[in-house]
């Protein structure tokens, strides 16, 4: 018997300084960073943000200049700031009209007049990250002496690709699988499996571009363990990725 409990987690991706919500991504650029002056980001309808560390706390505002080096135009923003780390989002910076590479120079002066600047290369057509998935396990009850009493919850963790996603589960010994639509990347709803080990669990995720990723997990009771109630989870190392026509 299989059934799902519909619990949903807040969604994050693991890209540095990126926070994913349902329909936008904010890419933060740190003006104080000592790393390379040129940073490249993929852009798929999100926003550009700026991190600025105010080390003096003299003035209560800061002017940010944005120069489009590709199209030779500019704009400026004035933000309220406080002593310490500040985050600003350039709400009115619209890249939807561009279909080619754009290079921006972002600069601001601190309270002592020193200029902090970074160049940002934005690629509106840059491919999104390839889809990657994993099966998350959460044992509820393990009984290898009476395997039919074993119960384990599973989640899918989906990253990359293009939302929304079709999540499909299949289980050995069970003819009917489970299907769920995932609106954004992250964790799917939990499903509870009470099949007695050994069995296989298969996960297939398809994104809105037709990219597909698979993962297979073998679940067995470990007969060699001194603890009778030990479950082994073995991931199939073979991974497939293709575009369905």
Secondary structure, DSSP 8 states (H G I E B T S, - for coil): -EEEE---------STTEEE-SS-EEEEEETT--S-SEEEEE-SS-EEEEEEEESS---SEEEEEEEETTTTEEEEEEEE--SEEEEEE-TT---TT--S-EEEEEEEE-TTS-EEEEEEEEETT------EEEEEEEEEE--STTGGG-EEEEEEEEESS-SSEEEEEEETTEEEEEEEEESSSEE--EEEE---SSEEEEEEEEETT-EEEEEEEEEEE-TTSSSSS-EEEEE-----EEE--
